[in-house]
Amino acid sequence: MIRKLMMISAAATLLAACQQAEAPANPAPTETAQAQSAIAGPGDMAPDFTLVDAEGVSRKLSDYRGKTVVLEWTNEGCPYVKKHYTGAMQALQREATEKGVIWLTIISSSPGTQGYVEGEEAKAWKAKYNASFTHLLLDPTGEVGKLYDAKTTPDMRVIDADGRLTFVGGIDDRPTNKVEDLEGANNYVKAALDQMAAGQPVATTFAQPYGCAIKYPETVTAEG
């Protein structure tokens, strides 16, 4: 009996050892997990990129190192963008750029979709909306939008002089397309810029983005 029990115990130990050998100690991350870990968030270095502006000039983010930079994703056909472009967005752009902030407005709309612009239409965009951004950047492949995980219009990023993201997400705490909701809203971008200028830490570093979904090329293909 004792010999039989010893044989059963040895077999169980061998089986357990085999099972442990078959299971990897550190499973390789899935492509989704790798993609998610690559997305830069508050406190991370802002990924560098180069885009062509409305005038046909290449603009590289790292060229503005040493300055505060705002990234704004936009789409002129989006009701949420229209809400802010009744004057509030232009006023914030003007206030920021007059203080030396570089404001880069980005259009990541896929060609053929609402919001996509090029050529003379892109050149006229700033005057058309009386905007005060530094440059209008065109991202027709959506590469830069996806690099920053921009999901909606508007979707905002604030980058400090060292190239780190200090704010990511929705522009304010009123996720509606109603113009009247601009009054009394807490504008996170303005707050971040004011706090950075005063040498203070940014109080709100992330806000849930809201607005119209950016139509990236694969989205257009999937939805038709």
N, C-alpha and C positions, 0 to 999 in steps of 0.2 A: 504493500500500500504506500509506504513512504517513498519507494523508488518511483511509483506511478505519479505521485504528487510532484516530485522533483522534475519529472519529465514534462508534466503539464506546465509547471512554472517556467521552465526553460523555454518552452515553445511560445508562451505568452510574451516573454521578454524579447525573443527574437522577432516576433510579429510587430511589437511596438517599435523596435529599432528600425525595421524596414519601413514602417509608416512614417517615422520621423525623417528618414533619409529621402523619402519620396516627396515630402512637402517642403518647398523652399522656405528658408528662414525669413527672407525679405522678398515677398512677391514683387515683381516688376510693376511699376505704376502703369495704369491704363493711359491711353492717349488723352482721354478727357481729364484725368488727374494731372497729367503733365501740362496740358494747356491751361488749366485753372491755376496751377502753381506759377505759371509764367506771367500771369496778369499782374501788373504793378498796382499797388494800392497805396494809401496814405503812408508816407514815410519812406517809400521806395524811390529809387532813382527813376525819373521819367524816361522811358525808352526813346532813343534818338530816332529821328526820321527825316526824310527829305521829301517835300512836295512842291509842285509847281503852283505858283499863285495865279491870280486872274490876269496878270500882265505877262505871264509866260516865263517868269523868273523863278529859279529853284530856290527854295528856302529850307534851311536845315535848322532843326530845333537847337542843336548844340552851339550854333552861332550866337545864340542869345544868352549863353551861360554868363552869369554875373548880373542878370536882370530877372525880375519877376515876370513870369509868362502866364497868360490865361489861354486855355484852349476851349473853344466853344463850338460844339457841333450844331449845325443849323439846317433847316429845310424851309424855304419860304412858303411852301404850301401847307405847312403844318399849323393847325389852329393854336397850338400851344406856343409855337414860335411867334405867330401873329400877335398873340396876347402881349408878349414881352417887347415886340417891335412896334408897339404903339407909342414908344418913347422911352420906356424904362431901360431896355437893353442898350439903346444908343447913348443914353445919359450915363450909364455905368461904364460903357466903353470909353466915352469922352473923359470922364473923371479919372479913370485908370490910366489911359494913355498920356494924359496931361501930366501925370506924376511919374512918367517913365516906364510904365508897365507895357510889355509887348503883348498885344492881344491878337491871337490867331484864330480866325473864324474858319471852320472846316466844313466842307460839304462832301459827305461820303456817300451820297446817293448814287445808285447804279445808273449808268446811261440808259435813257429811255423811261426812267421813272420820274415821278413828280419830285421836283426839287433839284434835279440834275441841271447844271448850267455849264456852259463852255463858251469860248470865243468872246464875241462882243457882249453877249448877255452877261458873262462873268465880269467883264470889265465895267459894265454899267451897274453892277449889283450894289456897290457901296453908295453911289450917288442916288440910286433908286430908293434906298431905304434910309438915306441920310445917316449912314452908319459911321462909326469912328474907330473901327478895328484897325490894327496895323496892317494886316494882310488877310486876303481871302484865299484860302488854300483849297485846291481841288484834289479829291481823293476818289476818283471814279472806280478804282478796283476795290476800294474798301479796306485796303491793307492797313492803313494807319488807324482807321476806326476800330478794326478788329484787334489791332495791337494794344489799344487802350481799352478794349471791351466796351466801347461806346455803344449804347443800346437805343437811345432815344434822341429826339430833338425837342428842346435843348438838352445837352449833356455837357457838363462842365468839368474842367480840371484847372487847378492852380498849382504852379510850379515855382519854387523859390530860387534864389540866386545860385544855390549850389546844385540845382537840377533835380531836387526832390519834390515829389508830390505832397502838397500840404492839404489839398481838398480834392475830393472826387465825388461826382454825382449830380443830383438835382439842384437847380439854381436857388430854390427857396422852399419854404414850408407850406406853400399853397398849390398842391398838385392839380390845378384846374386850368381850363382854357378861358376863364372869365376875366376880362380886363379889370373889373371892379375888385378882384381878389389881389391885385398888385398892392393896393393900399393896405398898409399894416403888415405886409408879409415880411418874414425874416429872410433877407437875401444872404445866403451863405457865402456867395462869392465876394460880395462887398465886405461882409464881416471879416472874411479871411484876409482880404487885401488890407483892410484897416488895421487888423491885429498884427500882421506881418510888418507893416510900415511903422508901427509903434514898438516893434521889438518884442511882441507878446506871442505866446504860442497860439495856434489856431484852435479855437474852442470846439468847433464842429468840423471834423475832418472827412466825414462821409455823410451823404444824404441820399436816400433812395431816388434814383432818376425817374422822371416821368415825362410823358409827351408822346410823340409819334414814333413808332419803331423805325429805325434806319433800315432802308431797303438795300441790303447787301446783295451782290450778284447771285449767290446761291439761294438766297431767300426769294428773289424774283423768279428764278428757275423753278423753285419748289411750288410757289404759289401761283405762277402763271401770270 
